[in-house]
Amino acid sequence: MTSCTGKTPTNGTAGPASTSSSAELPNSGAPKVGNPLPAAALEGSPCDSALTSEQLTGYLGKPTAPKTSDTELGPTCDWASASGTAAGILVGYDTKSGQGLSLAYKNVKPKAKRWVDDLEPIQGYPAVGYVDAGTTDNRACVIVVGVADNLAYSVSLSIGDSAVQAGKDACQLGRGVADTVLTNLKARA
């Protein structure tokens, strides 16, 4: 599956290389989650629980129909702006690795073009942002939020043409989307 930008989504990691959860969590420099959400908060498809249709319209204008996928890390949902601005949002629930935010620190941090670990926690939950190594512009950023030491979700935001022209930071804007997703997940917990 490809994300709304036509690139392969990373869902918070660089792939399944080392998804065993034998190491004590958190590890690889990831912070501990102080007030974990129950696993039930990440059950099902992000298409049904991550963002409401009103929230999607607020972020993307009119969104396209969502595209779902079940990856080696868990379910994902991908929305794009129907206006052709290249804006899009992909949300993934990492429910299969058992490593939470540690997986991003272990697999992505060493290879990321840009690693943003100074993001403010989102509603008290640790978060990091990164730009994939192969990215040639600042249009996209992935935000990974640890909701338990063994669970995380990711938001991959591709900003639209006008946001790029205005010099907006996809990681800071993505943090806002991740905050909205967390509010919705907490309501399910």
C-alpha positions as CSV (number, residue, x, y, z in Angstrom):
1,M,0.0,0.0,0.0
2,T,1.1,3.5,-0.6
3,S,0.2,6.6,1.4
4,C,-1.7,9.6,0.1
5,T,1.6,10.9,-1.2
6,G,2.3,7.8,-3.3
7,K,5.1,6.8,-0.9
8,T,5.2,3.6,1.1
9,P,4.0,4.4,4.7
10,T,6.3,3.6,7.5
11,N,3.7,3.4,10.3
12,G,6.2,4.6,12.9
13,T,9.0,2.3,11.9
14,A,11.4,1.5,9.1
15,G,9.8,-1.9,8.7
16,P,9.6,-5.2,10.5
17,A,13.3,-5.6,11.0
18,S,13.4,-6.7,14.6
19,T,9.9,-6.7,16.0
20,S,10.5,-9.2,18.8
21,S,9.6,-7.8,22.2
22,S,12.3,-9.7,24.1
23,A,14.0,-6.6,25.4
24,E,12.7,-4.8,28.5
25,L,10.5,-1.8,27.5
26,P,11.1,1.0,27.0
27,N,14.5,0.6,25.3
28,S,16.7,2.3,22.7
29,G,16.3,5.7,24.4
30,A,12.5,5.8,24.2
31,P,10.8,7.4,27.2
32,K,8.5,5.4,29.6
33,V,4.8,5.9,29.2
34,G,3.6,7.1,32.6
35,N,-0.2,6.6,32.3
36,P,-0.8,3.9,29.7
37,L,-4.0,3.5,27.7
38,P,-5.5,0.1,27.6
39,A,-5.0,-2.0,24.4
40,A,-8.7,-1.6,23.6
41,A,-8.1,2.0,22.7
42,L,-6.2,0.8,19.5
43,E,-8.6,-2.0,18.6
44,G,-10.1,-2.0,15.1
45,S,-9.4,0.2,12.1
46,P,-8.1,3.8,12.4
47,C,-10.6,4.6,9.6
48,D,-13.3,4.1,12.2
49,S,-11.7,5.6,15.3
50,A,-8.8,7.9,14.6
51,L,-10.5,11.0,13.2
52,T,-14.1,12.0,12.7
53,S,-15.4,13.1,9.3
54,E,-15.6,16.7,10.6
55,Q,-12.0,16.6,11.8
56,L,-10.8,15.2,8.5
57,T,-12.7,18.0,6.7
58,G,-11.0,20.5,9.0
59,Y,-7.5,19.2,8.1
60,L,-7.9,18.2,4.5
61,G,-10.9,20.0,3.1
62,K,-12.9,17.4,1.3
63,P,-11.1,14.0,1.9
64,T,-11.1,11.1,-0.5
65,A,-12.5,7.8,0.6
66,P,-10.2,6.2,3.1
67,K,-7.8,3.4,2.1
68,T,-7.3,0.7,4.7
69,S,-4.4,-1.7,5.1
70,D,-3.3,-4.3,7.6
71,T,0.5,-4.1,7.9
72,E,3.0,-6.2,9.8
73,L,2.6,-3.6,12.6
74,G,-1.1,-3.3,12.6
75,P,-4.0,-1.5,10.8
76,T,-3.6,1.7,8.9
77,C,-6.0,4.2,7.3
78,D,-5.0,6.7,4.6
79,W,-6.9,9.8,3.6
80,A,-6.0,12.4,0.9
81,S,-7.4,15.8,0.1
82,A,-9.7,15.6,-2.9
83,S,-8.6,19.0,-4.0
84,G,-5.4,17.8,-5.5
85,T,-3.1,19.8,-3.1
86,A,-1.0,16.7,-2.1
87,A,-2.2,17.0,1.5
88,G,-3.0,13.7,3.2
89,I,-3.1,11.9,6.5
90,L,-2.2,8.3,7.3
91,V,-2.8,6.9,10.8
92,G,-1.4,3.5,11.9
93,Y,-2.0,1.6,15.1
94,D,1.2,-0.4,16.1
95,T,-0.6,-3.2,17.8
96,K,1.5,-6.2,16.6
97,S,5.1,-5.4,17.4
98,G,4.7,-5.2,21.2
99,Q,7.5,-2.6,21.3
100,G,5.6,0.7,21.3
101,L,7.6,3.9,20.9
102,S,10.9,1.9,21.4
103,L,10.5,0.4,17.9
104,A,10.7,3.9,16.3
105,Y,13.8,4.7,18.4
106,K,15.5,1.5,17.5
107,N,14.6,1.2,13.7
108,V,13.9,4.7,12.5
109,K,16.2,7.1,14.5
110,P,19.5,5.8,13.1
111,K,18.2,6.2,9.5
112,A,15.9,9.2,9.6
113,K,16.7,12.3,7.5
114,R,15.3,14.4,10.4
115,W,14.6,13.1,14.0
116,V,12.5,15.4,16.2
117,D,12.6,14.1,19.8
118,D,12.0,17.5,21.4
119,L,8.3,17.5,20.7
120,E,6.2,18.4,23.7
121,P,4.4,15.3,25.0
122,I,0.9,15.0,23.6
123,Q,-1.5,15.1,26.5
124,G,1.3,13.7,28.7
125,Y,2.2,10.9,26.2
126,P,5.7,10.8,24.7
127,A,6.0,11.6,21.0
128,V,8.7,11.9,18.4
129,G,8.6,13.1,14.8
130,Y,10.7,12.1,11.9
131,V,11.2,12.7,8.2
132,D,12.2,9.6,6.2
133,A,15.7,9.4,4.8
134,G,14.5,9.3,1.2
135,T,12.4,12.4,1.4
136,T,13.5,15.3,-0.8
137,D,11.3,18.0,0.7
138,N,9.7,19.1,4.0
139,R,6.2,18.2,2.9
140,A,5.8,15.1,5.1
141,C,6.5,14.1,8.7
142,V,5.6,11.1,10.8
143,I,4.6,11.5,14.4
144,V,4.8,8.5,16.7
145,V,3.0,8.6,20.1
146,G,3.6,6.0,22.8
147,V,0.3,5.2,24.6
148,A,1.8,2.3,26.6
149,D,5.3,1.0,26.7
150,N,4.3,-1.8,24.2
151,L,1.7,0.2,22.1
152,A,2.0,3.3,19.8
153,Y,0.2,4.9,17.0
154,S,1.6,7.0,14.2
155,V,0.3,10.0,12.1
156,S,2.0,10.6,8.8
157,L,1.0,14.1,7.6
158,S,1.7,15.4,4.1
159,I,1.0,19.1,4.0
160,G,-0.6,20.8,1.0
161,D,0.9,23.1,-1.5
162,S,-0.1,26.3,0.3
163,A,1.3,25.1,3.6
164,V,4.6,24.3,1.9
165,Q,4.7,27.7,0.2
166,A,4.0,29.3,3.6
167,G,7.0,27.5,5.1
168,K,4.9,25.4,7.6
169,D,6.6,22.6,9.5
170,A,4.9,19.3,8.8
171,C,6.2,17.9,12.1
172,Q,4.6,20.6,14.1
173,L,1.3,20.4,12.2
174,G,1.4,16.6,12.4
175,R,1.7,17.0,16.2
176,G,-1.6,18.8,16.2
177,V,-3.3,15.9,14.2
178,A,-1.7,13.4,16.6
179,D,-3.2,15.3,19.5
180,T,-6.7,15.1,17.9
181,V,-6.2,11.4,17.3
182,L,-5.2,10.9,21.0
183,T,-8.3,12.7,22.2
184,N,-10.4,10.3,20.2
185,L,-8.5,7.2,21.4
186,K,-8.8,8.3,25.0
187,A,-12.6,8.6,24.6
188,R,-12.6,4.9,23.6
189,A,-10.4,3.8,26.5
